[in-house]
Structures are given as structure tokens and as C-alpha cells.
Amino acid sequence: MKFPLSAARSWALRLALITAASCAMQMSANAQVRETDKVENSAMTGELLYEILLGEMNLRQGEAAAGFALLLDAARKSNDVALFDRAVEIALQARSGDGALMAARAWSQAWPNDRKANNQVLQILLAVNQVAESLEPLKKDIALAPEAQRDNAINLIPRHYARVTDKKRATAVVQQALEPYLAKNNSTSAMAWTSLGRMRLASADLAGAIDAVKKGQAADGKAQGPLLLAMELMGKKLPEAEPLVQLGLGKQDGTEMAMSYVRVLIELERYKEATEQLQAITRKDAKLADAWLVLGSLQFEQGQDQEAEASLARYVSLATQNPTNTSTRGLNQAQTRRAALLARQGKISQARELIQQIPATTADEQRSRVLAEVQLLREHRQWQAAFEFLGANSGGDIDLVYEQAMLAEKLNQLEVMEKILRQVIAQNPSYYNAYNALGFSLADRNMRLPEAKQLIIKALTFAPNDPFITDSLGWVEFRLGNLDAALSHLQKAYKDRADAEIAAHLGEVLWVMKRQDEAIQVWREGLKLAPTNETLQETLQRLKPAL
């Protein structure tokens, strides 16, 4: 006996059928224009259309397995690319690796020259960690790539295998797939060796990675791939890498790779050599704006004020002449550095004017400009000027309002600070930095300690692993006289974040607990991290340990 559908259900069913029919007709249309030599195999019969509609209806009713089976069957019968693609999509959405692989393989068998079908097989095999089985689809992926795109296809291989757990097996599979392309006379040899080298690096085979660089450079001395890999190995402080970097750089015509080398030198904190390299680059290409910006920034950090001003001014000039080749961020950074140089000379007013001249058309750019001026005033201990400036320019921005509260604390205006922080909390009750700042300030002044502790605990509920909030909790416990609890929290904070201020607090607790040797060790570490840190310096001057 058939049960009549309600009017609403009947209409919903008709709507679903219309939608599914539209989807099916679109799939059919896509298939007809896909490849003309298989049009006759993509004809959509009434029986197939019904099967597709039924499959889509099952999916809408939450019967993913039934819907998948019907649509995959329809795809096999019609050889319709869109239906195969849909079947794979359904299986992936249902988190069925086996189903997705079955559909992708059926698609690849029906359309053996379809790169997308083969790529789906490859990706799914890797997703389900069937590394050994990925060899054939990987070979096919490279072979199906047009000659002009083959280098790119090979370059993407390490990314395909990035999430594979067995890196050594993956490397062996990749090497076997790349075997035909590794010969010196092959146009893709340099890229093939680069990708194999990256796979070896991922599997911790550093010697193998170095060997890959050498063979890649032997295949094509001007190729950038082996050189970039050598730089990556140099960044890992592998001694054999830098001579290979120098060898590759000597065969480059432009300055792109030289700039990459500069970045590696900076990461390794070899600032003098980075500066020398940048000077060579600017002699070779005096109009390379980015080189002047990085050079000026390095000179600024090394206290070479006159040279930094000249380099940054050159960058600004080039950026103004040709704004399409420079970024707004770069221009802002240059002007901020120049302002800092003026401030170093005591020219605070001129420095502020320079920052105020930075273009700012969006709200984010205006906010960045305000923060840059505040930071400049902070660095030169102009607390009152910074406080007043933020009062006039915060615009209700909660981060800027919070920053104003921190300046009130610097001015020892505790009531003002508390009032502002209470406003921040009222505006955003989950703004945990406000709870922490207020709690720590009270604890540091030995005031309202139970309340201070509750405020810090409240902050920790929002950010339980924040080392600075944990530091605050340790400090308030110290003020309360709970030395063991204080030590535990501060040790955790310092382990999570080696910071000079945390070191100051941890050292003081150890000192009070008569563990002077440990305290001195922590303070020495803190001095290495930040020798001018105010909290650490105040602690050392007050306790006068023999460092």
C-alpha cells in the first residue's frame, strides 16, 4: 500500500528532483565538451538519468553509501568525467578513503590520459599512506605533464609527499619515479635532482641532499632549484652547503638568488656578511629598491646611522619614482626607520612629523601609523607624550586603548590605568591581557593581592598556556609568600619562554629560597637574552648578586 505524500513533502521532492536533474544535465554537457573523441560514450540515456537522480536523492536523504554506489555505477556506464569527479567528491566528503580510491581508479582507467583523474589516484593513495602503491601514478603524473610544465610537476613532488610518515620509503619511491629524468642530458635533470634532494632532506639524509645539489648543479649550473636547496641546507648549518651556494651564485645573471642568500645570512645572524652582500648587489643593480631597504635596516640595527639614512632615503626615492615595484609596507618601514634615526639624534618632533607623513588610506594603515608613533615615543621614554597621543588617536580601538593603559602604568597612574583596563574588560570580557595587566600591576606593587591573583587566574582561563600570564601567577604567589607555588609557576613560564623579565622573577624567588647559585645562573641567562631589560636590571641593582 502506498502512502500519499503531504503537499509540502511532495513539493520538496519535486524540487530536489528538478535540482538533481539540472545537475545531471550540466554533468552531461560538461562531458560532451570534454573530449570530442569520446562524445558517443557520454550520451545520457533515460535510464542513466534516473540512476543519477536516484543517487542524488539518496545523498540528500543522508544515504551517502547508496548515493555513491549509484553515481559511480552511472559514471562507469557513461564514462562521464563529471560523474567520476562527483563520485570521488562524495567518497571524500564521507571520509571513505577506499571508496574515493575505487572511484578515482575507475575514472583513471576510463580516461587514461586525464591528468586530474591520475592525480586524484596519487593524492588519495598518499592520504591513506599507501606510499609504495603511489609509484605508478607518480610516474604517470610526470609523463602526462606537457613538456613545458614538466619541471613544475617535478617541483611539486615533495609537497605531495609532505605528510607521509615513512619519509625514507617515500624518498625511494620518488627516486624510482624520477630515474629517467636524472640523467645529465635531460632538460629536467636539475629540477629532478632538486626534488629528490628535498625528499632526502625530509628523511634526514643530509649527505644525500648535498649529493643531489652537486648533481643538480652539474646538470645545469644556472638552475635555481639546486641553489635554493643548497641555501636551505646552509640554513641548517651544514658546512658542505655554503661552497655549493657560492658556486651557484657565481653562475647567476640576476640578483634574485643573491637576495635569497642575504636572507639566509640574516637568519644565521651573519649581519656583516649580509651587509657586504647587499652592498655588492646595489653596486650591480642600483635601482633594486628592496636591496636598499634591507641594507638600510641592517645598517640601522648595527648602529651605522649615517649609512642607514642614506640607504633608506635611496629606497624611498626609488619607491616614489616607481611605486608599482615596491610595497606600502616597505615604504612605511623605511620611513619608520628614518624617524627612529632622527629620534636617536634627539630630534623627536621631526621624527614624529616623518611618521605622520606616511600614507595611510585604510583603517589598518592608520592604526599601524599610530602604533609606529607610539613605539617611537616609548623607545625614548616619552611616556606622557605617548599617553596623550593615544588619548587623542585611539578611536576606540581596543588594542590602542589597552596600550594607553600600559602607558598610564609607566606614569605610575595606577587609578587611571585601572579605570581604562576596566573599560577594556567591559567592552570585551574575553580580553585576557587586560585581566593579566591589572593583576600583575597590583601584585608588583604588593596591593590587593587576593584580587590580583583572581584577575590573573581569570586571564589564564582564556589563555592557559601563555607563559607571561603564568609568570604573573608565579609573581603574585611570591608576593603572597607561597614560595613553592611561585617557583613551580615561574619555572614553567621560563621553560615555555626564555624571557629576561621572567628570568628576573624566577631568579628572585630562587634567591629568597637561598638557592643563590641557581638564581645567578638564571640571571646570567636573562642578561644574554636582553642585557638592558628594565625589570632584570632593577632586580640586580636591588639584590646586588655577585655576577
N, C-alpha and C positions, 0 to 999 in steps of 0.2 A: 504494500500500500504506500502511495506517495503522499508525503506531507506537503501541503501548499506553503510557499514562502510568503512571509509578510511582505507588504508593499515596499517597506524600507530595505529589507534584505534582498528582495528581487532587484530593486534599483541598484543596490550596491554591487550585486553580482554582475548585472549588465554593464555597469561602469568598469568593473575590473576586467571583464571580457573585452570591452572596447579598448581599454588601455593596453592589455596584453596583445590584442590583435594589431594595434598600432606599432607596438614594439617589434612584433614578428615581421610585419611588413617592412619596417625600417631595416631589420636584420637582412631580409631578403634583398632589399635594394642595395645595401652595402655589399653583399656578396656578389651581386651582378656586376658591380663596377670594380670589384677587387682584381680579378684577372680574367680577361676575356676568353682565355683558352679553357676555362672550366665552368662557363656560364651554364652549359647544359646540365652540369651536376648540381647546380644550386637552385633548380626550379622548386618552387614552393607548392606542393600539392595540397589538396584539401585535407588529406589525412595527416600530413606533416603539420599543417597549420593548427589542426585540432590538438595534436600532441603538444605543440608549443604552448597553446592556450591552457591546456590542462596542466602542463608543467608550471607555468607562471601562477596559475590559480593555487596549486599546491604550495608554492613558495609564499604566496600572500596569506595562506592559512597556517603558516608555520611548519609545513611539512617539507623541510629542506631536502631530505634524502630522496623523497619521491619526486620532487621538482627537479632535482639534479639528474636523476636517472632518466626522466622523460626528455629533458633538454639535451643531455648527452646523446641519447638514442637518436633524437631528431638531427643532431649535428652529424652523427655518423652516417645517417641515411642521406642527408642532403649535401655533405661536405661543405657546409656553410661556415665560413670563418667566424662570423659574428656569433653564431650559436656555440661554437667551440670556446670562444673567448668568454661567453656568458657562463658556460658550464664551469670553466676554471674559476671564474669570479665567485660563483655560488659556493663551490667547494672551499675556496679560501675564506670566504666570509663565515662559513660553518666550521672553520678550523679543521678541516679534513684534509690532511696532507696527502693521504693515499688517494682520495677522490680527485684532488687537484692534479696530482701526478698522472693519474689514469686519463683524465680529460686532456691534459697537455700533451701526453704521448700520443693519444688518438689524433689530436689536432696536427701534431708534427708528422705523423705517418700519412695523414690525408694530404697535407701540404708540406712536403719535404724541403722545399726551398723558402719557406716562410720563416724569416729570422725571429719574428716575435714568438711564433709557436715554439721554436727550438730554445729561445731564451727563457720562456716560461718553464720548460722542462729543466733547464740548467738551474734556474733560481730555486725551483721547488725542491730539487734534489739536494741543494746546499742547505735550504731551510730545514729539511728533515735530516740533515747531517749524513747523507749518503754520498760521501766525498768520492769514493772510488768510482761509483756509477756516473759521476759528473764528467769523466774524461771524454767520452764520445760527444756529448752535446757541447762541451767546451771546444773541442776540435772543430765541430761543425759551425759553431758561432764565429770562430776566426775565419774559416773557409768561406762562409756565406757573406762576410763583410765585403763590400766593394773595396777595390784596391785603395781608393783614396781615403777610406775610413778604417782601413785595417790597423794602422798604428793606434788609432783611438780605441778600437776594440781590444787590442792587446793591453793598452794602458789601463783599461778598466778592470782587468782580471783580478789584481789584488783586492780591489773593492768588492768584487763578487765573493771572494773567499774570506773577507774580513771577520765574519762572525763564526767561521768554522772553528771548532775546538781543537781538532787534531791538525795543527799547523804543518807538521812535518809531512804527513800524508798528503795534505793539500799541496805542499810545495812539490812533492814527487809527481802528483797528477799534472800540475801546471807545467813542470819541466817536460814531461812526456808530450803534452799537447803542443808545446812551443818548439819542440825539437826541429821541425822543418824550417823554422824561422830564425834559428840561432846562428846559422852559417854566416860567415863574413860577407859573402856576396849577395845576401838577401837584403832588400831595401828596408825591411822591418827589423833587422837584426839588433840594432841599438835599442829599440823600444822593447824587443823581446827580452834582451838581457836585463834591461831596467826592471821590467815587471817580475822576472824571475828573481832578481836581486832583492826586490821589495818583499817577495814571498819568503826568501831566505832570511831576511832581516826579521820578519814577523815570527819566524820559527827559531829565532835566536842564533841563527847560523851566520855570525858576523864575518867569519873568514870567507864563507860562500858569497856573502853580499859584496865584499871587497873584490872577489874574483869576478863577479858579474859586472861590476863597474869597469874593471880593467878590460874585459872582453867587449863590453858595450862601447867603450872609447876606442878600442882597436877597430871595431866595425865602422864607426863614424865619429871621428874626433870632434866634429862640430855639434853633434847631437846634444840636446839639453837634458834629456832623460837621465843618462848615466851621471852627468854632472850634478843634477839635483839630488840624485841618490847619494853621491859622494858627500854632498853638503849635509844631508841628513845623518850620515854616518859620522861625519866630523862633529856634528852637534852632539853626538853620543860619546864624544871624546875618544874616538878610535884613532890612534896615531897614524895608521896607514892611509887614512882618508884624505888628510889635507894635501899631500903631494898630488893626489889624483884630482883634487879640486883645482889646484894651481895649474895642472896640466890642461884640464878642460877649459879653464878661464882664458888661458893663453890662446885658445883657438876660436874664441867667440868674437864676433864682429861688433855687436852692440853692447849696451850697458845693462841689459836686463839681468843677466846672470851675475854680474858684478854687484848689483844691488842686493841680490839674494845672498851673496857671500857676505855682504855687510851685515845683513840681518843675523846670520849665523854668528859672526864675530861679536855682535852686541849681545846675543843670547849667552855667549860664553864669557861675557864681561871683559872682552879684549878691546876696550874702548880706543886705546891709542892706535891700534892697527885698523880698527873700523874707521877712525878719523882719517888716517893716511889713505885708506882705500877710497873714501869719499872724495878726498882732495884730488886723487887721480881721476876719478870719474868725472868730476866737474871740469877738470882740465880737458878731458876728452870730449865732453858734451856740456858746454857752459849753459845751455838752455834747459837742462834736465831739472825741472823745478823740485821734484821730490828729493833729489840728492842734496840740494841746498838746504831743504827743510831738516832732513835727518842730520846733516853736518852741523847746522846751527844748533840743533837740540843737543847733540853730543858735546859741542864746544861749551854750551851753556852749563851742562851738568859737570863739566870739568873745570868750571870757573874761568874759562877763556872768554871773558865778557866782550872784549873788542872784536875778536874774531866772530863770536856768535852773532853780534849785532849786524856785522857785515853780511854774513851768510843768510840770516833771517830776512834782512832787508832785500837781499837779492831774490829770495823766494817770493816775497810779497810783490816785488816788481814784476817778476815773471808771471805770477798768478793773476795780477791785474791786467797784464797785457794779453794773456791767453787763458781766460777763466775756464774754458771747456776742458783743459788738460789738468786742472787742479780741483781739489775738493774744498767745500766750505769749511769742513773740519780742519783741514790742513792750514788754511788761511787763519782761522781762529787760533789754532795752536801757535802759529808763528807770531801773531800779534800779542798773544798772552805771554809768550816767552820774552818778546821785546819789552813788554810792560814790566816784567819781572826784572829785566836788566836795568831799566830806569829806576825801579824801586831800590835795587841794590846800591844805586848811587845817591839814594836819599830823595829822589825826585818822585815822591808818591803821587802828587797831583797830576804830573804829566803822565805817569803810568796809568792812573785811573782814566784819564782822558783817552789814552790809546785804546784801552779795553772798551770804553764806551763807543768808540768808532767802529768796533767790529759789527758787520752787518748782521741783523737778526730779524728775519721776516716771520718766522714761525714761533709759536709759543715755546717749543723746546729750545730753539736757538736763543730766545730771550732769556730763558731760565739758565742756560749754560753761561750766558754773558754775565748774569747776576752772580752766579756761583764763582766765576773766574775773578770778578772784582772782590768778592768776599774773601776768597782764598788768598789773594794778594795782600789784602789788609790783615788777614790772620797771620800770614807768614812774617809780617813786620810788626806784629803785636799791636796793631791799631784796633783794639777791641771795641772802643766806644764808637769809632767811625763805622766799623763793620756792623755793629748793633743798630745804629741809627739808619744806615743804608738799607739794611734788611727790613727795618720797620717801615720804610717808605716804599720798598720794592718787592716785598714777598708776594703781594697779590693774593693772599690767602692760600698759596701753595703750601701744603702741609710739611713738606720736606724743608722748605725755606723757613717756615715758622719754627720748626724744630731747631734748625740751625741758629735762629735768633735766640732761642732759649739757651743753647750752649754758649753763646756769647755773653748772655746775662750771667751765666755761671762763672765765666772768665773774669767778669767785672765784679764778682762776689756779691751780686744782687740776687740772693737766693729767693727772696719772695717773688721777685719779677720772674725768675726762671720757673719757679713752681707754678705761678699763675699761667704762664704761657704753655707749659707742659700739660697742665690740667685742661687747657683749651684744646690742645692736640688730641688728648685722650678722648675728650667729649666729641670731637669731630670724627675720630677714628679709634674706637675702643680696642682694635687689634694692633695698633701701632706700638709694638713692643719696645722699641727703642726709647720711647718716652717714659714708660714704666721703669726701665733699667736706669736711664739717666737720672731720674728723680731719686730712685732708691739708692744709687751709688753716691750721688751728691750728699744725701743725708748721712749715709754711712761714713763717708770720707770726713765729714765734719763732726762725727760722733753724736748725731742728733736723731731723735725719734727712731731708734734702731729697730724696734719691733715692726714699725710701719715700713721702714726702709726694706727690711727683709721680705715682707709681704709683697711689696712692689716688685722686687727682683724676682721672687718666685712666680708672680703673675707674668712677668716678661718671659720667664723660662717655659711657661705653658704654651706660649706661641712659638718659641724658638729653643727647644730643649737642648740642642747641640751647639748653641752659639758659645764659643769659648770666652768671649768678652762678658757675656751675661753670667757665665759660670764663674769667671773671675770676680764679678761683682758680688756674687753669693759668697764666695770664699772670703772676700774682704769684709762683708757685713758680719759673717760668723767670727772673724778675727776681732772685730770691734766688740762683739758680744762676749768675747772671751772663750769661744768654743774652738780651741786651737786645733784639735784633731779634725773636726769637720772642715775648718778653714783650710788646713793642709791638704786634705783629700780633694776638695773642690779646686784649689789652686794648682795642684799637681796635674789634675785632669785638664784644666784650661791650658796650662803651659805645654802639655803633651800634644793637645789638639792644635795649638797655635803658639809657636815660639815668638813671643812679642816682648818688647822691652818693658812695657808697663806691667804686664803680667809677671815678668821676671822680678820687677821691683817688689810687688806684693808677696810673691812666693818667697823671695829671699828674706823679707822682713819677718814673715811667720817662722821660717826656719831659724832665723837669728834669735827671736824671742824664745824659741823652744831649745835654745842652747846648742843648736846644730850649725855652728858658725862656718865650718869648712864647706858644708853643702850650700849654705847661703852665699858665701863668697863665690863658689863655682857658678851658681845661677846668675849672680850679678855680673860676673865676668862675661858670661854668655850674652846677657842683656846688653852690655856695653858694645859687644861686637855687632849686635843687631842694630842698635841705634844709640850711638855714644852721646847724643845731645838730648835724649828723651828727658823731658822735664821731671816726670814722676820719679824716674830712676835716679836722676841727678839729685833731686831733693832728698830722696831716701838715703843716698850715700853720704850727703853732706850732714844729715841729721845723725846717722848712726856711726859714721866715721870708721868703717871697717878697714883693715889693712889689706888693700888690694895690691 
